Amino acid sequence: MAIEEALIDALGGYLNIVEVEPCTMRIRIQVKSQRDVDEAALRVDGVLAVVRSGDVVQIVCGAQSDDVAAA
């Protein structure tokens, strides 16, 4: 499974994702429900850190963040 697919599943699926925004070295994702997010599953190879606040999950992927967000 590609990193993008793993992250979508860990974020609660496509229906839980409101917006995806690449932001330099991280991806900012607005979700409908934080309860549907599996933080442990977000920590796949290539993910350096995960930050959750309100309805936003930020995934730090380094230089590949733009490519992962686009996919």
Secondary structure, 3 states (H helix, E strand, C coil): CCHHHHHHHHCCCHHHEEEEEEECCEEEEEECCHHHCCHHHHCCCCCCEEEEECCEEEEECHHHHHHHHHC
